[in-house]
């Protein structure tokens, strides 16, 4: 697991939302992916302040570096999905160590999808009010001062679409809420809903790795 300290982290939210979306795909994730987003964001149901201002960045994370990753935040000049000098293989190994029955096809789908970004779309139901923000949105008082900024990866599925993995990157500006990046594992239950089956904290700001 990586700690944020010592990394070159490129993230200035006001800059992010004012950068033109040069080269960004206009494709959108499937509605199936929104159901996984809702499941993982639904786990975040307690905050230390009432009515937090939460911004969800409207462009998904990708595995690129430098200008090719624009307009997303970078660590060591590259993706937060696997922080350099780490690689996709390193993360796959980590997840297999934590989740013994993790399906290889789930990771393969995750890695392939996250080679490029797509634009998120509403509705994404969350336990709290949020705003989906995009690079072309003009600066505003609200957008420049979120309590929490969330970045989402694409969702990777196994062949049967009974297992899913998603990466959630959180930049927190609140006390008692860590800035961190976590991988979440979900599986379909008997009622057809996505149930959490594991979490691995890939990096955090000054915290040790945690998983379950």
C-alpha positions, 0 to 999 in steps of 0.5 A, a space after each residue: 500500500 502507498 502513503 500519499 506522503 512523498 508523492 507528487 500529487 497533481 490535484 487542484 480542484 478549481 483547475 480540474 473543472 476549468 480544463 477543457 476535456 481535450 481528447 476525452 471520450 464522450 462514451 458513457 458507462 452502462 446502467 449496470 455500472 451505475 448500480 455498482 457505483 450506487 452500491 459502493 457510494 451507499 457504503 459512505 453513509 456517515 460523515 462528521 458534518 451535516 449536509 456535506 458538499 460532495 462533488 463526484 467528478 464526471 470523468 472516470 479514472 484511467 491508467 494513463 500518464 501525463 497529458 494523456 490522463 488529462 483532466 484527472 489527478 495524478 500521482 508521480 505523473 501517472 494514474 492513481 489506479 496503480 501508483 508508479 512505480 507500481 503496475 497493474 500486475 502489482 495491484 492484481 497480485 495484491 487483490 488476489 492475496 486479499 481475496 483468494 477467490 477473486 475471478 481473473 476475468 473480473 480484473 482483466 475486464 477492469 484493466 481493459 476498461 480503465 485504459 480510457 475514460 468515459 463520462 458518468 451520467 445521472 441518475 446516481 443515487 447516493 445517501 447524501 446530496 452530490 453534484 456531478 462535475 465536469 472539466 468544462 463546468 465553469 468555476 463557481 463558489 460551490 464547485 471550488 469548495 467541496 468537502 469531499 471530491 470523489 473519483 470513480 473507475 470503470 467497473 470490471 465484471 467477471 464473465 457471468 457478471 456476478 462479481 464486480 470490482 471498482 476503485 474509489 479515489 477520495 480527496 477529503 477536506 474534512 477532519 476524520 475522513 481520510 484521503 484515500 484510494 480503495 478497491 471494492 469487491 461486490 457480488 450479486 446476492 440472491 435478490 439481484 443486488 450488489 453486496 460488498 465482499 471485500 475492500 482493500 485500501 491501496 493508498 491513504 494519507 498517512 494511514 496503514 493499509 486496511 482490508 476486509 
